[in-house]
Amino acid sequence: MPIGRLYNVEERRLLLECSGTGSPTVVFLPAAGMIGLDYLNIHHKISQRTTSVIYDRAGTGWSDQVKLPRNALEVTDELRILLRTADVPAPYLFVGHSLGGIYARRYAQRFPDEVAGMLLLEPPHEDFLTNTPKLKKRHLFQQIFPILRTLLTYKQTFRGLFEQMLASWPDSIRDRLIKYHLRTLMKTIEERKNLNSELYNEVRKGRDIPDIPLIVFTAMGVDPFMTPFTSKSFLHATIDPFNKVKNKTYSKLANSVPSGEHRILNNAGHTTIHTDCPDEMVEAVCDLLDSVDSSGSKLS
């Protein structure tokens, strides 16, 4: 366990690292297959401004293992109990990346008085079920060779990707983190199974996002973690249609609250959005903190 400590939450031990002081507390909700330490670069910078928390969901990282996938009710209940057990009081400003973004939305739906703001990094959205572009059969056929090639060299391929993504991490932490990811590559697939119609329906049927400061980021670049599985022709044919859908969906999500804002990052990939553009991430969190400070509505 590189940093943080384990807390007992309903007969499980969950890892949480808390740094800094101040309110609201920034809480990072990792993407599928990722863990708290993957956001250490932003966590350290935010902790100079206010309290910052990174943690591992049950079934991931250094937290106890559970069967995946799980529903958003379980995940948000678990997070709420963990924060209380660790004496991290509300209000919270959530930074939700991909799958973590839909969990942040669900938490805000269920416990609106505890959420001061949200930064969502390419979150899944229920509109994707109907608006995602249809892939042509020839594009799917073109994927056979890249997939087979990657399966033969996957550890070497992904080691290089993780080394690039985590290049600025301290050596002792980076080496352990890369070993963890190479050992648990299937975790991403297991957690992504959570992105099903049941989860989307759970969010769709929930209440609206509360009127809080909200920033939604769209990454328009190529995700480096997708390139081993995709041919150049596939990327060329699909990236623009997918980006158009993301743009429209995330603009709608940002506009669902009066103080929402949609920001576009042309040179960031989905998985590496926080390492491709760390300064933009920190700036967005600080902007949200400033909004909360100026409104005073969520500060005790």
N, C-alpha and C positions, 0 to 999 in steps of 0.2 A: 504494500500500500504506500505509494509515493508521498502523498500529502493527505491532509484531512483526517477525519476519525469516523468510526462506525457507530451508528445509533440504532437502538432496538426499536423497530416499528412492526407491531403485530407479528411477533415471532420471527422477524427477519432482521438482518443487519444491513443497513444502508449507509453508503459512504457519502459524506458531505464535508465540503471545505468552505469555511466562511472567513473572509478577510475584510478589513476596513471597518469604518464606522459611519453611521448616518442613516437617514431614511428619505425615501423608500429604499428597500433592499432590492438590488438587482439579482434575479435568479435565472440561471441559464438552463434551458430545457433542450437536451441534445437531440440531434437527428437520429434516425434509425441506424443502429450499428455503431454509433458514436457515444462517447462518454464525457463526463465533466472535464477531464484533463485535456480534451481536444480544444477546449475554449480557454486554456490557461493564458494565452496572449492577451485576450480582451479582459479576462477576469482580473489580472494584475493591474491593468490600467484603470479599470473602473473602481477598484478598491481604493485608489488614491482619492476618489471623489465621494464615494458612499460605501455602504456595506454591499459586498458582492458574494454570491453563493454559486458554487458548482457542485453537482451531485451526480450519482449514478443511479438510474432507475433499477429496481429489482430485476434480476436477470441479465444485467450488463455490468461491465467494469468490475470494480472490487466490491460491489454489493452482492448479497446472497442471490443464488440462482432461483428462478421460478420458470414455469413453463410459459413459453411465448406462443402466440401473441396474447395480449390482454386488452380489455376494453378501456375506454377513456375514463369511465367511472372509477375503476380500480386505480389507474395511474394517478388521477387527480386526488383521490382520497389519500393515497399513499404519500404524495408530495405534501399535502396539507398537514398530515400527521407528523411527517418528518420535520418540517419547518418548525412546528410547535415543539416537538421533542428536543430539537436543537436550540430552542430559545431564540428563534429568528422571527420576530413579530412582523405582522402586516403593518403597512401596505407593501405590496410587492410590485416591482417592475419586471415583467417577464421578457426574456430574450429567447424566443422559440425558433429553433432551426428545423426546417422540414417537418418530420413527424412531431418534434417537440412543439412546433407552432400550432398544430391542431389541438395538442394537449393544453397549451396556454389558452387558446380560445375557449376550450371546454371548462377550464378552471374559472375563467372570467364569467362565463355563463352561469356557473353554479354558485360562485362566491364573489359577486361583483363588488361588494364593499371592501374586499381584501386586495383588489388589483388597482394599482395607481396608473399603469400604462403598459404598453406592449410594443416590442420590436419583433416583427415576424420576418424571418429570413426564408423566403420561398416556401411557405407552408402548404401542405396539401389542402385542397378545397373541394367541397362537395360538387361544385359545378364542373370539375374536371371529368366526372363520370359521364357527362353528356356532351361536353364541348371539346374533348381531346380529339385531335385529327386522326382519321382512320389511316392505318398504314397499308400500303399496297403490298401484295404478296411478293413481288420481286424485291422489295426492300427487306422483307423478313428473310427471304432466301439468301440475300447477300450477307446476312449475319452469321451464317453457319461457320465459315472459315475463321473469322475473328474470334468467335466463341471457342472453337476447338483449339486454336492457337493459344488463347489465354488460359484455358484449362490445363495445358501442358506446362505452362511457365508461370502459373498464377502467383506463387510466392515471390519469385524474383520480380515480377511485374509490379505487384502491389507494394513490395518493400520500397521500390524506387518512388512510387507515388506518395507513400507515407513519409519517406525521408524528405521529399520536397515540401510536402504540406507542413511538416513539423520542424522545418529547418531551424527556426528561431527558438525552439524549446531548449531548456537546459539539458546537457548531455545525459545526465543520469535519469531524468524523467523521459526524455525522447526515446531512449533505447528501450526502456520498459514498456512504453506506450506502443511502440512499433511492434514489439514482440507480442503484446496483448492482441493487437489488431490482426496480425498474421495468424494467430492461434484461433481467432474467433471470427473469421471472415463470414461464416454462415449466420452470425448474429444479425447482420444487416438484412439478409433475406428473411430471417425469422421475424424480426421486428416489423419489416415492411408488410408482412401478412396482416398486421393491424389495420393497414389501409384498405379496408373492405367496405361494402355497402352498409354494414352494421355500424361501423364507426362514423361514416358520413351521415347516416340517418340520425345517429345520436346527437351530432352537432346541429344538423338541420332542424331537429325538433326542439333544440334548446332555445333559450331566450336570446335576444339580440345581445351583441357585445355592449357593455355599458359605455356611457359617454366618457371616455378616457382618452388621453393622448395616445395615438397609434401611428406607427410608421411601418410600412410594408415594403420590403426590398424585393426587386426582381433582378436575377442574375441573367444577363443576356449572352454570356460567353459559353464556351464548351466546357462541360464538366470533365476534368481529366480522368475521373474514376469511371467514366462511361467509354472513353476512347478505346480501351483494350477490347471491348465487346462490340464495337461498332466500326463499320467500314467508312471511309471518307465519303463515298457516295451517299450512304445512309445519313450521315451527319449533314451533308449539304442539302439533302432533300427534306429533312425533317426539322432542322433547327429553327428556321424562320416561322413555319406554321405553329410550332410549339411555343415559341416566344410570343407570337401574337395572342395566343390563348392565355398565356400567363399574364401578359400585359393587361388584357381586358379584365381577367379575373381578379388580379391584385388591385387594379384601380377601383373596381367595384367594392372589394373588401375594405380598402382604405377609406372609401367614401361612405361606408356604412355608419361612420361616426362623424360628428361635426368637425372634430379636430384631427381627423385622419389624414395621412400623407403617404403618397406612393413615390418611392425613389427607385431609380434604375441604375444598375451597375453594368456597364457595357463590357468590362474586362474581368468579370468574375464568373466562376462556375458554381453549380448548385452545391456540391459537397464542400468545396473550398472557399465559399463566399466570405467566411470570416478570416481566412488567411490570405486570400487574394486582395481584400480591401479592409484591413484591420482599422485603418484610420477612419474610414467611413462608418464602421461599426461603432467605434468609440464616440465619434461625433454625434451619431444618431441617438445613442444612449444619453449623452449629455444634453442633447436637445430635448429629449423626453423628460429628463430630470428637471431641466429649466422650466418646461411647461407645467410640470407638477408643482414646482416651487411657486410659480407665478399665480397659479389658480388657487393653491392652498387647500383645494377641496379634498385631497387625499392624505394630507399630512396631519398628524395628531399633535 
